[in-house]
Amino acid sequence: MAHLAKYTLNSAQMLFHHNLRHKDRKGEYVAYGGSKIDITKTHLNYRLDPNTDPNEFITQRLSEIKVQKRADVKVYCSWVLTVPQNLPTEKHREFFESAYRFFCQDYGKENIVMASVHLDETTPHMHLGFVPVVKEKKNKKKLGQEKVSAKELLTRPYLERLHKRLKNALERDLSCQVDITIDQDEDAPKRKYVPLATLKKQTEAEAKNLESLKKQSEELQGKIDSLKELEKSQERKCRELTNRECGIRDKNAKLESHRVELIKEINQLAPKTVSYWKSFHDYTKQWFEKIQRPKLFEKIFSDFHLSYFESITESKDNLEQKNGPER
């Protein structure tokens, strides 16, 4: 599996300082991409390319070919070739030399900027950098002219075939099995450069946004708390209403039971009352007839009283029809 790092000219020149183990003003080796250098092994590093100064070489080569006049053009590409763990130490140099010859054939030796072998980092590996040069195929007027184009050189079909082709070449040269892995360049920049002023503005904007979100969160939390209190209040009221309803139902049940008992008592007393009243009526009537005052009797004892007590008797019959006979 192959992964590739691509660089602009400025980024490539920074990478050269690291690959060549240049030192900064403090006398320390220039690190790139978080690499860890063991200075006790730095003297073991070596190069396979003949170029003395990569900066001069790439500047000269770019002057000879067509390059788009844009600052973001990728004019330099780099593979990191790592030694397989099962490869004997005595075959490490053969491994790198074979790979170097392979890439010289693929990209042209005239385009290889550097082949720097590092033995002073975690794992022995080679940075093989080159200018991605292709020949013009679309523009008929400039047909065959050399130009920089990483896109046209490093196509998907090419990368898919690369692993098998390189593995076969290495095994042929080393006369042994080689479990080759081509890793992404560890020295490739992982992020796009952002000016400090821009970062500061972004940070301030994010801080304001965070403060605004915090206020919104507090407001929402306040609303949530208010809704929770309202919910509790509603639950209390609901319980109170439920209790009141249960109390009213209990009272209604008791009143209904009392009403039924009263009706029973009335129904039990009604026949006797009617009977007594009729007896009293008949006796009184006879007495008034004896004293020859029948009209007075009629005035005092109207038929209304009898009809009223008769209605009580009738209500008893209706109640028994509605509720069933008494047991």
Rosetta silent file (secondary structure, phi, psi, omega in degrees, C-alpha in Angstrom):
SEQUENCE: MAHLAKYTLNSAQMLFHHNLRHKDRKGEYVAYGGSKIDITKTHLNYRLDPNTDPNEFITQRLSEIKVQKRADVKVYCSWVLTVPQNLPTEKHREFFESAYRFFCQDYGKENIVMASVHLDETTPHMHLGFVPVVKEKKNKKKLGQEKVSAKELLTRPYLERLHKRLKNALERDLSCQVDITIDQDEDAPKRKYVPLATLKKQTEAEAKNLESLKKQSEELQGKIDSLKELEKSQERKCRELTNRECGIRDKNAKLESHRVELIKEINQLAPKTVSYWKSFHDYTKQWFEKIQRPKLFEKIFSDFHLSYFESITESKDNLEQKNGPER
SCORE:     score description
SCORE:     0.000 S_00000001
   1 L     0.000  131.522 -173.940    0.000    0.000    0.000 S_00000001
   2 L  -116.504  137.280  174.941    1.446    3.355   -1.055 S_00000001
   3 L  -130.032  143.194 -173.427    0.914    6.811    0.367 S_00000001
   4 L  -128.038  143.233  174.438    2.484    9.949   -0.974 S_00000001
   5 E  -109.660  136.104 -178.963    3.327   13.396    0.373 S_00000001
   6 E  -121.379  144.202 -172.032    3.328   16.397   -1.959 S_00000001
   7 E  -134.802  149.797  166.250    4.951   19.779   -1.283 S_00000001
   8 L   -79.120  173.630 -177.657    5.144   23.296   -2.604 S_00000001
   9 H   -63.284  -42.687 -179.095    8.621   24.717   -3.189 S_00000001
  10 H   -63.538  -43.664  179.195    8.700   26.545    0.168 S_00000001
  11 H   -65.522  -38.310  179.461    7.614   23.453    2.100 S_00000001
  12 H   -63.510  -41.123 -179.896   10.137   21.310    0.231 S_00000001
  13 H   -64.819  -34.563  174.557   12.995   23.642    1.156 S_00000001
  14 H   -66.678  -38.938  179.870   12.033   23.362    4.842 S_00000001
  15 H   -66.202  -34.466  179.242   12.005   19.571    4.501 S_00000001
  16 H   -57.839  -40.595 -178.742   15.521   19.606    2.974 S_00000001
  17 H   -60.671  -39.062  179.799   16.917   21.095    6.191 S_00000001
  18 H   -71.754  -48.023 -176.755   15.497   18.203    8.176 S_00000001
  19 H   -62.652  -33.525 -179.357   16.494   15.465    5.730 S_00000001
  20 L   -89.971    2.102  178.696   20.062   16.777    5.495 S_00000001
  21 L    57.942   47.683  173.348   20.259   17.191    9.273 S_00000001
  22 L   -72.984  156.510  179.649   21.023   20.885    9.222 S_00000001
  23 E  -107.647  148.275  178.378   21.332   22.603   12.585 S_00000001
  24 L   -85.033 -171.584 -176.801   19.478   25.706   13.759 S_00000001
  25 L   -64.864  -23.846  179.166   20.974   28.724   15.496 S_00000001
  26 L   -84.737   -2.409 -179.391   20.991   26.870   18.795 S_00000001
  27 L    85.285   11.914  179.778   23.081   24.112   17.307 S_00000001
  28 L  -101.678  149.609  179.803   20.212   21.597   17.363 S_00000001
  29 E   -65.434  141.337  179.682   19.123   19.469   14.419 S_00000001
  30 L   -72.194  117.714  177.386   16.109   20.809   12.558 S_00000001
  31 L   -93.628  153.408 -178.013   13.130   18.579   13.377 S_00000001
  32 L  -143.306  128.658  176.537   10.134   18.302   11.082 S_00000001
  33 L    67.341   26.507  177.287    6.668   16.906   11.738 S_00000001
  34 L    78.138   18.481  179.875    7.463   15.835   15.313 S_00000001
  35 L   -68.690  149.080  178.868   10.322   13.501   14.334 S_00000001
  36 L  -112.369  119.535 -175.284   12.629   12.266   17.091 S_00000001
  37 L  -106.575  129.980  174.207   16.340   12.259   16.233 S_00000001
  38 L   -95.503  101.185 -172.761   18.937   10.202   18.095 S_00000001
  39 L   -64.883  -17.971  178.206   22.025   12.378   17.630 S_00000001
  40 L   -73.431  -12.244 -179.385   24.288    9.487   18.645 S_00000001
  41 L  -115.327   -0.860 -175.628   23.322    7.718   15.394 S_00000001
  42 H   -59.264  -32.778 -178.913   23.146   10.700   13.036 S_00000001
  43 H   -66.830  -13.904  179.522   26.617    9.980   11.657 S_00000001
  44 H   -82.493  -13.477 -179.477   25.270    6.665   10.306 S_00000001
  45 L   -64.746  153.092  177.306   22.912    8.450    7.880 S_00000001
  46 E  -153.429  167.017  179.684   23.845    8.466    4.194 S_00000001
  47 E  -122.806  148.470  179.203   22.576    9.535    0.787 S_00000001
  48 L  -104.920  -17.922  179.477   22.301    7.617   -2.460 S_00000001
  49 L   -84.013  155.196 -177.357   21.742   10.569   -4.810 S_00000001
  50 L   -88.974   -0.054 -172.903   24.722   12.510   -6.253 S_00000001
  51 L   -77.849  125.247 -179.033   23.228   15.976   -5.692 S_00000001
  52 L   -72.534  -46.891 -177.439   25.257   18.137   -3.341 S_00000001
  53 L  -125.666  107.917 -179.355   22.613   20.781   -2.737 S_00000001
  54 H   -59.271  -34.908  179.860   18.934   19.811   -3.197 S_00000001
  55 H   -61.872  -46.671  179.032   17.882   23.488   -3.241 S_00000001
  56 H   -65.167  -41.165 -177.561   20.137   24.286   -6.177 S_00000001
  57 H   -62.529  -49.749 -176.406   19.179   21.079   -7.972 S_00000001
  58 H   -68.316  -34.817  177.457   15.394   21.593   -7.730 S_00000001
  59 H   -63.664  -43.160  179.627   15.695   25.299   -8.649 S_00000001
  60 H   -66.108  -43.815 -177.535   17.728   24.403  -11.719 S_00000001
  61 H   -65.900  -39.714  179.808   15.407   21.575  -12.749 S_00000001
  62 H   -67.534  -26.557  177.798   12.293   23.719  -12.396 S_00000001
  63 H   -73.316  -16.123 -176.765   13.857   26.374  -14.622 S_00000001
  64 H   -93.216  -12.869 -175.284   14.171   23.788  -17.403 S_00000001
  65 L  -127.809  170.310 -179.518   10.528   22.707  -17.492 S_00000001
  66 E   -79.529  128.763  177.926    7.088   24.276  -17.531 S_00000001
  67 L  -133.041  129.480  177.559    5.737   25.156  -14.076 S_00000001
  68 L   -62.668  139.804 -176.996    2.443   26.893  -13.393 S_00000001
  69 L   -85.923   69.668  176.932    2.971   30.284  -11.767 S_00000001
  70 L  -136.831  142.223 -176.690    1.040   29.567   -8.606 S_00000001
  71 L   -70.344  -21.985 -176.583    2.334   29.415   -5.047 S_00000001
  72 L   -94.912    9.034  179.943    0.318   26.274   -4.264 S_00000001
  73 L   -69.235  131.637  178.564    1.720   24.142   -7.099 S_00000001
  74 L   -84.063  102.708 -176.504    3.142   20.848   -5.808 S_00000001
  75 L  -101.049   -3.800 -176.235    6.615   20.769   -7.363 S_00000001
  76 E  -141.080  133.142  178.067    8.120   18.172   -5.029 S_00000001
  77 E  -124.477  151.683 -176.729    6.935   14.708   -3.978 S_00000001
  78 E  -143.490  129.903  170.636    8.405   12.378   -1.391 S_00000001
  79 E   -99.018  147.167  168.591    8.100    8.707   -0.574 S_00000001
  80 E  -113.448  116.096 -177.395    9.128    7.269    2.766 S_00000001
  81 E  -105.780  114.115 -175.670   10.363    3.737    2.294 S_00000001
  82 E   -99.203  140.195  179.081   10.605    1.787    5.573 S_00000001
  83 L   -68.716  132.102  175.987   12.740   -1.305    6.056 S_00000001
  84 L   -62.383  144.643 -176.695   10.644   -4.458    6.692 S_00000001
  85 L   -64.278  -30.770 -177.055   11.041   -5.765   10.235 S_00000001
  86 L   -89.672    5.405  179.955   11.984   -9.278    9.084 S_00000001
  87 L   -85.544  127.680  179.903   14.756   -8.088    6.719 S_00000001
  88 L   -58.671  147.022 -177.280   18.296   -8.852    8.012 S_00000001
  89 H   -59.088  -35.628 -177.291   20.385   -5.797    8.923 S_00000001
  90 H   -68.745  -12.329  179.453   23.104   -6.705    6.421 S_00000001
  91 H  -103.006    3.262 -177.611   20.589   -6.347    3.585 S_00000001
  92 H   -60.710  -47.050 -176.998   19.320   -2.882    4.588 S_00000001
  93 H   -66.342  -40.276  176.936   21.650   -0.965    2.252 S_00000001
  94 H   -59.512  -39.182  179.539   20.890   -3.309   -0.659 S_00000001
  95 H   -59.060  -50.305 -178.400   17.213   -2.704    0.048 S_00000001
  96 H   -67.693  -39.257 -179.934   17.544    1.097   -0.196 S_00000001
  97 H   -65.517  -39.335  178.601   19.856    0.949   -3.257 S_00000001
  98 H   -65.527  -43.930  178.429   17.431   -1.345   -5.092 S_00000001
  99 H   -63.436  -39.053  179.495   14.500    0.938   -4.298 S_00000001
 100 H   -61.457  -44.051  178.824   16.523    3.963   -5.425 S_00000001
 101 H   -64.045  -38.487  179.950   17.236    2.343   -8.812 S_00000001
 102 H   -61.005  -47.930 -177.799   13.559    1.427   -9.165 S_00000001
 103 H   -72.195  -28.442  174.827   12.354    5.009   -8.619 S_00000001
 104 H   -63.168  -38.099  177.773   15.094    6.414  -10.889 S_00000001
 105 H   -70.884  -37.709 -178.197   13.647    4.281  -13.676 S_00000001
 106 H   -70.684  -43.083 -172.055   10.053    5.307  -12.863 S_00000001
 107 H  -108.706   -8.521 -176.826   10.603    9.075  -12.550 S_00000001
 108 L    90.100  126.150 -177.253   13.897    9.596  -14.385 S_00000001
 109 H   -60.555  -28.727 -179.832   17.213   10.009  -12.573 S_00000001
 110 H   -68.871  -12.117 -179.999   17.315   13.633  -13.735 S_00000001
 111 H  -106.919   -2.563  178.956   14.212   14.307  -11.590 S_00000001
 112 E   -80.210  116.579 -177.659   15.389   12.633   -8.372 S_00000001
 113 E   -82.745  -44.631  178.658   16.195   15.452   -5.937 S_00000001
 114 E  -159.057  154.234  172.775   17.409   13.344   -3.039 S_00000001
 115 E  -136.523   89.427 -172.187   17.489    9.833   -1.602 S_00000001
 116 E  -105.352  119.749 -179.637   18.352   10.313    2.059 S_00000001
 117 E   -95.088  126.151 -179.754   18.598    7.274    4.331 S_00000001
 118 E  -110.234  121.913  177.227   17.942    7.950    8.033 S_00000001
 119 L  -113.191    2.701 -176.461   19.205    5.513   10.646 S_00000001
 120 L  -104.714   15.711  174.605   18.927    7.883   13.594 S_00000001
 121 L  -115.082 -170.634 -172.490   15.143    7.762   14.008 S_00000001
 122 L   -57.557  -46.800 -178.307   12.819    5.064   15.330 S_00000001
 123 L  -128.902  135.703  176.387   12.892    2.891   12.199 S_00000001
 124 L   -57.455  131.633 -179.020   15.442    2.923    9.321 S_00000001
 125 E  -155.482  164.889 -179.919   13.825    4.584    6.325 S_00000001
 126 E  -123.915  130.669  171.601   14.603    6.487    3.144 S_00000001
 127 E   -92.726  110.851  178.673   13.173    9.809    2.019 S_00000001
 128 E  -109.189  108.352 -177.529   13.103    9.663   -1.749 S_00000001
 129 E  -107.545  145.017 -177.083   12.150   13.050   -3.181 S_00000001
 130 E  -152.370  160.117  173.730   11.557   13.906   -6.822 S_00000001
 131 L   -90.419  123.617 -178.004   10.096   16.492   -9.163 S_00000001
 132 L   -76.341   94.272 -174.981    6.889   15.096  -10.725 S_00000001
 133 E  -107.322  132.936  174.208    7.654   15.608  -14.429 S_00000001
 134 E  -132.771  168.844  177.197    5.453   14.471  -17.312 S_00000001
 135 E  -102.654  140.517 -178.499    5.337   15.247  -21.030 S_00000001
 136 L   -61.398  130.865  179.801    2.557   17.349  -22.506 S_00000001
 137 L  -121.522  -21.104 -174.599   -0.083   15.219  -24.226 S_00000001
 138 L   -92.583  -44.669 -178.077   -3.116   17.482  -24.611 S_00000001
 139 L   -80.236  109.898 -176.023   -1.714   20.720  -26.069 S_00000001
 140 H   -63.912  -32.968 -179.209   -0.721   19.932  -29.647 S_00000001
 141 H   -69.037  -29.640 -177.827    1.471   23.033  -29.927 S_00000001
 142 H  -114.186   26.210 -176.713    3.497   21.982  -26.871 S_00000001
 143 L   -58.335  127.434  178.913    3.249   18.226  -27.436 S_00000001
 144 L    89.054   -7.754  179.623    6.095   16.374  -25.712 S_00000001
 145 L   -71.647  139.265  179.655    7.195   19.396  -23.654 S_00000001
 146 E   -75.949  141.478  179.015    8.143   18.585  -20.061 S_00000001
 147 E  -150.236  162.100  176.899    5.998   20.053  -17.305 S_00000001
 148 E   -88.073  124.990  177.255    5.319   19.642  -13.576 S_00000001
 149 L  -162.312   95.717  177.146    2.148   17.682  -12.799 S_00000001
 150 H   -66.574  -31.326 -178.685    1.881   15.379   -9.815 S_00000001
 151 H   -64.503  -42.605 -178.315   -1.737   14.716  -10.728 S_00000001
 152 H   -77.560  -29.157 -178.280   -0.879   13.315  -14.157 S_00000001
 153 H   -79.927  -48.212 -173.927    2.162   11.354  -12.976 S_00000001
 154 L   -99.012   68.374 -178.363    0.827    9.780   -9.792 S_00000001
 155 L   -79.897  165.841  179.432   -2.495    8.480  -11.037 S_00000001
 156 H   -60.417  -46.660  177.867   -4.675    5.990   -9.210 S_00000001
 157 H   -58.958  -38.856  178.752   -3.833    3.082  -11.601 S_00000001
 158 H   -61.792  -47.166 -178.653   -0.111    3.837  -11.160 S_00000001
 159 H   -65.948  -33.281  179.195   -0.367    3.797   -7.355 S_00000001
 160 H   -67.738  -33.467 -179.969   -2.413    0.583   -7.420 S_00000001
 161 H   -86.519  -18.602 -170.997    0.299   -1.210   -9.417 S_00000001
 162 H   -59.458  -46.119 -174.702    3.267    0.332   -7.580 S_00000001
 163 H   -57.995  -48.235 -178.539    3.331   -1.953   -4.535 S_00000001
 164 H   -66.713  -41.287 -179.009    3.524   -5.179   -6.550 S_00000001
 165 H   -63.942  -44.786 -179.170    6.056   -3.793   -9.034 S_00000001
 166 H   -66.888  -40.113  179.335    8.359   -2.510   -6.287 S_00000001
 167 H   -60.900  -44.492  179.938    8.078   -5.741   -4.302 S_00000001
 168 H   -62.929  -42.750 -179.542    9.050   -7.814   -7.360 S_00000001
 169 H   -64.188  -42.381 -179.791   12.058   -5.582   -8.106 S_00000001
 170 H   -66.213  -43.668 -179.636   13.333   -5.738   -4.502 S_00000001
 171 H   -66.588  -32.970  176.696   12.949   -9.515   -4.237 S_00000001
 172 H   -66.206  -43.295 -177.069   14.768   -9.937   -7.544 S_00000001
 173 H   -75.781  -35.537 -175.391   17.718   -7.786   -6.377 S_00000001
 174 H   -93.463  -10.600  178.915   17.901   -9.094   -2.799 S_00000001
 175 L    57.402   38.106  175.945   17.162  -12.751   -3.659 S_00000001
 176 L  -157.716  167.478  179.067   14.798  -13.085   -0.691 S_00000001
 177 L   -71.615  134.251 -179.401   11.215  -12.376    0.296 S_00000001
 178 L  -126.284  114.130  176.844   10.601   -8.705    1.006 S_00000001
 179 L   -88.508   78.079 -172.842    7.431   -7.618    2.844 S_00000001
 180 L   -74.535  140.355  171.179    7.626   -4.090    1.542 S_00000001
 181 E  -132.422  131.828  176.368    5.525   -1.291    2.999 S_00000001
 182 E  -109.234  108.108 -176.029    5.448    2.210    1.636 S_00000001
 183 E   -92.998  158.221  174.912    4.263    4.519    4.388 S_00000001
 184 L   -64.296  142.075 -177.120    2.998    8.035    4.162 S_00000001
 185 L   -57.535  117.105 -179.510    5.790   10.552    4.596 S_00000001
 186 L   -67.129  -19.713 -178.029    6.084   11.198    8.340 S_00000001
 187 L   -90.129    0.158 -178.983    7.614   14.586    7.568 S_00000001
 188 L   -70.681  140.030  178.528    4.614   15.792    5.575 S_00000001
 189 L   -65.900  131.881 -176.642    2.804   18.724    7.158 S_00000001
 190 L   -85.935  -18.971 -177.720   -0.419   17.504    8.711 S_00000001
 191 L  -135.246  153.346  175.859   -2.169   20.888    8.702 S_00000001
 192 L   -73.403  138.707 -178.617   -2.399   23.902    6.493 S_00000001
 193 L   -67.281  132.596  177.999   -0.426   26.842    7.838 S_00000001
 194 L  -124.951  125.892 -179.987   -2.603   29.502    9.435 S_00000001
 195 L   -58.186  150.422 -177.776   -1.146   32.916   10.417 S_00000001
 196 H   -60.626  -40.415 -179.839   -1.062   33.711   14.137 S_00000001
 197 H   -61.597  -40.132  178.619   -3.275   36.789   13.691 S_00000001
 198 H   -65.851  -42.457  178.302   -5.884   34.675   11.946 S_00000001
 199 H   -61.626  -39.221  179.401   -5.727   32.054   14.683 S_00000001
 200 H   -63.477  -44.574  178.833   -6.138   34.786   17.298 S_00000001
 201 H   -63.112  -42.534  179.396   -9.232   36.153   15.553 S_00000001
 202 H   -62.874  -40.752  179.883  -10.645   32.655   15.200 S_00000001
 203 H   -64.344  -43.804  178.885   -9.984   31.970   18.872 S_00000001
 204 H   -63.168  -41.814  179.572  -11.668   35.222   19.937 S_00000001
 205 H   -64.006  -41.293  179.508  -14.643   34.493   17.695 S_00000001
 206 H   -67.314  -35.374  178.490  -14.918   30.977   19.094 S_00000001
 207 H   -65.176  -43.156  176.804  -14.647   32.334   22.657 S_00000001
 208 H   -62.891  -42.489  179.171  -17.504   34.786   21.979 S_00000001
 209 H   -63.140  -39.694  178.508  -19.518   32.031   20.400 S_00000001
 210 H   -64.841  -40.360  178.639  -18.815   29.805   23.393 S_00000001
 211 H   -65.031  -41.256  177.952  -19.892   32.567   25.794 S_00000001
 212 H   -62.840  -42.591  178.671  -23.079   33.106   23.778 S_00000001
 213 H   -64.866  -35.744  178.833  -23.791   29.371   23.842 S_00000001
 214 H   -63.855  -44.731  178.368  -23.137   29.345   27.581 S_00000001
 215 H   -62.216  -44.496  178.328  -25.682   32.138   28.123 S_00000001
 216 H   -60.075  -39.755  178.919  -28.201   30.358   25.937 S_00000001
 217 H   -63.662  -42.137  179.111  -27.584   27.185   27.908 S_00000001
 218 H   -64.868  -41.278  178.217  -28.159   29.023   31.194 S_00000001
 219 H   -62.584  -44.570  179.292  -31.364   30.586   29.848 S_00000001
 220 H   -63.752  -38.443  178.406  -32.598   27.225   28.656 S_00000001
 221 H   -64.425  -38.828  176.451  -31.711   25.680   32.005 S_00000001
 222 H   -61.830  -42.967  178.016  -33.700   28.429   33.732 S_00000001
 223 H   -64.165  -39.768  179.201  -36.689   27.693   31.519 S_00000001
 224 H   -63.199  -43.458  178.693  -36.304   23.997   32.198 S_00000001
 225 H   -62.076  -41.794  178.834  -36.229   24.635   35.961 S_00000001
 226 H   -63.011  -41.997  178.796  -39.342   26.838   35.674 S_00000001
 227 H   -65.156  -36.218  177.513  -41.133   24.157   33.694 S_00000001
 228 H   -64.620  -42.552  177.315  -40.138   21.563   36.284 S_00000001
 229 H   -63.167  -42.147  177.936  -41.574   23.756   39.079 S_00000001
 230 H   -62.141  -39.966  178.928  -44.735   24.289   37.040 S_00000001
 231 H   -63.206  -42.906  178.318  -44.967   20.566   36.475 S_00000001
 232 H   -62.478  -41.969  178.962  -44.630   19.914   40.206 S_00000001
 233 H   -62.669  -43.818  178.944  -47.306   22.538   40.929 S_00000001
 234 H   -63.538  -37.501  178.232  -49.637   20.994   38.372 S_00000001
 235 H   -65.224  -40.426  177.968  -49.023   17.564   39.865 S_00000001
 236 H   -62.467  -46.445  178.780  -49.889   18.883   43.324 S_00000001
 237 H   -61.324  -39.766 -179.993  -53.081   20.484   42.022 S_00000001
 238 H   -63.420  -42.371  177.569  -53.942   17.314   40.161 S_00000001
 239 H   -63.586  -41.657  179.127  -53.494   15.268   43.337 S_00000001
 240 H   -61.683  -44.500  179.121  -55.625   17.771   45.301 S_00000001
 241 H   -64.792  -38.873  178.433  -58.385   17.634   42.696 S_00000001
 242 H   -63.432  -42.659  178.499  -58.200   13.853   42.641 S_00000001
 243 H   -64.524  -41.740  178.123  -58.495   13.744   46.432 S_00000001
 244 H   -62.641  -42.423  179.701  -61.412   16.197   46.340 S_00000001
 245 H   -61.767  -42.553  178.435  -63.100   14.119   43.676 S_00000001
 246 H   -63.648  -39.964  178.063  -62.646   10.980   45.769 S_00000001
 247 H   -63.301  -43.313  179.673  -64.043   12.819   48.803 S_00000001
 248 H   -64.183  -40.797  179.080  -67.060   14.032   46.832 S_00000001
 249 H   -63.216  -40.344  178.238  -67.661   10.545   45.486 S_00000001
 250 H   -62.987  -44.628  178.549  -67.516    9.149   49.012 S_00000001
 251 H   -62.415  -43.648  179.222  -69.986   11.803   50.234 S_00000001
 252 H   -61.427  -39.207  179.227  -72.269   11.147   47.272 S_00000001
 253 H   -64.463  -42.681  178.983  -72.138    7.440   47.989 S_00000001
 254 H   -64.617  -43.352  178.904  -73.025    8.039   51.638 S_00000001
 255 H   -63.245  -39.966  179.075  -75.852   10.463   50.688 S_00000001
 256 H   -64.558  -41.353  178.124  -77.183    7.999   48.166 S_00000001
 257 H   -63.655  -41.790  178.621  -77.118    5.255   50.769 S_00000001
 258 H   -64.609  -39.061  179.458  -78.872    7.556   53.263 S_00000001
 259 H   -63.112  -42.489 -179.634  -81.455    8.513   50.606 S_00000001
 260 H   -63.321  -40.825  179.170  -82.193    4.873   49.905 S_00000001
 261 H   -64.392  -41.579  178.724  -82.632    4.204   53.613 S_00000001
 262 H   -63.044  -42.003  179.461  -84.979    7.166   53.961 S_00000001
 263 H   -62.649  -38.886  178.357  -87.036    6.004   51.006 S_00000001
 264 H   -62.353  -44.748  179.358  -87.256    2.577   52.558 S_00000001
 265 H   -62.962  -43.294  178.614  -88.427    4.093   55.835 S_00000001
 266 H   -60.093  -44.323 -179.052  -90.941    6.279   54.000 S_00000001
 267 H   -64.287  -32.793  178.328  -92.196    3.320   52.068 S_00000001
 268 H   -73.447  -36.575 -177.859  -92.544    1.365   55.278 S_00000001
 269 H   -82.826  -25.264 -173.368  -94.395    4.210   57.058 S_00000001
 270 H   -57.786  -49.400 -178.813  -96.536    5.345   54.126 S_00000001
 271 H   -59.701  -42.124  179.574  -99.161    2.568   54.187 S_00000001
 272 H   -64.494  -41.433 -179.339  -99.669    2.956   57.925 S_00000001
 273 H   -62.285  -43.147  179.965  -99.886    6.734   57.587 S_00000001
 274 H   -64.341  -41.498 -179.339 -102.466    6.465   54.843 S_00000001
 275 H   -64.073  -45.521  178.993 -104.433    3.936   56.821 S_00000001
 276 H   -62.419  -41.867 -178.830 -104.398    6.103   59.935 S_00000001
 277 H   -64.151  -40.371  178.693 -105.345    9.149   57.932 S_00000001
 278 H   -64.880  -41.460  178.719 -108.243    7.387   56.285 S_00000001
 279 H   -62.811  -45.469  178.341 -109.478    6.178   59.639 S_00000001
 280 H   -62.426  -38.776  179.492 -109.157    9.662   61.052 S_00000001
 281 H   -63.373  -46.899 -177.723 -110.882   11.019   57.957 S_00000001
 282 H   -65.746  -42.812 -179.650 -113.768    8.623   58.206 S_00000001
 283 H   -63.311  -45.454 -179.556 -114.206    9.168   61.929 S_00000001
 284 H   -64.077  -40.196 -179.644 -114.092   12.956   61.571 S_00000001
 285 H   -62.297  -44.348  179.029 -116.531   12.885   58.699 S_00000001
 286 H   -62.407  -39.409 -178.321 -119.011   10.881   60.718 S_00000001
 287 H   -65.455  -42.618  178.118 -118.613   13.264   63.608 S_00000001
 288 H   -66.602  -31.700  177.484 -119.257   16.312   61.430 S_00000001
 289 H   -68.159  -36.228  179.188 -122.285   14.613   59.935 S_00000001
 290 H   -64.304  -37.387 -178.950 -123.660   14.023   63.404 S_00000001
 291 L   -89.492    6.636  175.904 -123.312   17.681   64.212 S_00000001
 292 L    59.178   46.246  175.301 -124.748   18.470   60.795 S_00000001
 293 L  -129.226   57.248 -176.635 -121.720   20.421   59.554 S_00000001
 294 H   -67.123  -33.310 -178.511 -120.702   18.516   56.411 S_00000001
 295 H   -66.731  -37.496  177.875 -119.569   21.625   54.497 S_00000001
 296 H   -62.633  -40.442  178.171 -117.108   22.549   57.204 S_00000001
 297 H   -59.301  -44.820 -179.012 -115.695   19.079   57.012 S_00000001
 298 H   -63.169  -34.074 -179.943 -115.214   19.416   53.260 S_00000001
 299 H   -68.713  -38.639 -176.961 -113.445   22.711   53.753 S_00000001
 300 H   -78.729  -45.222 -176.908 -111.013   21.276   56.293 S_00000001
 301 L  -107.211   83.338  177.068 -110.455   17.898   54.707 S_00000001
 302 L   -76.670  166.145  178.639 -110.147   18.437   51.025 S_00000001
 303 H   -67.622  -12.413 -178.615 -109.442   15.637   48.641 S_00000001
 304 H   -60.466  -41.026 -177.246 -105.913   16.989   48.268 S_00000001
 305 H   -63.941  -42.380  179.600 -104.770   15.285   51.460 S_00000001
 306 H   -66.299  -43.672  179.415 -105.992   11.921   50.365 S_00000001
 307 H   -63.437  -32.237  179.696 -104.510   12.273   46.886 S_00000001
 308 H   -66.726  -47.408 -179.093 -101.187   13.255   48.470 S_00000001
 309 H   -70.241  -30.169  174.643 -101.004   10.173   50.673 S_00000001
 310 H   -66.452  -35.920  179.001 -102.161    8.017   47.806 S_00000001
 311 H   -65.403  -32.544  177.200  -99.287    9.428   45.717 S_00000001
 312 H   -64.576  -41.192  178.460  -96.863    8.310   48.429 S_00000001
 313 H   -64.245  -41.954  178.950  -98.236    4.814   48.129 S_00000001
 314 H   -64.485  -37.297 -179.571  -97.917    4.962   44.358 S_00000001
 315 H   -64.026  -32.632  177.175  -94.273    6.198   44.659 S_00000001
 316 H   -63.532  -44.190 -179.896  -93.491    3.115   46.696 S_00000001
 317 H   -62.793  -42.064  179.963  -94.794    0.892   43.938 S_00000001
 318 H   -64.338  -40.096  179.955  -92.740    2.793   41.329 S_00000001
 319 H   -64.091  -39.600  178.807  -89.561    2.539   43.424 S_00000001
 320 H   -66.836  -34.780  176.088  -90.028   -1.205   43.791 S_00000001
 321 H   -67.300  -32.623 -177.442  -90.410   -1.522   40.040 S_00000001
 322 H   -80.357  -46.265 -174.179  -87.187    0.487   39.510 S_00000001
 323 H   -98.743   -7.031 -175.768  -84.972   -1.024   42.222 S_00000001
 324 L    93.427  161.293 -178.099  -86.626   -4.414   42.560 S_00000001
 325 L   -69.317  153.435  179.636  -88.673   -5.710   45.469 S_00000001
 326 L   -69.241  146.294  177.489  -87.333   -5.399   48.988 S_00000001
 327 L   -99.737    0.000    0.000  -85.505   -8.352   50.405 S_00000001
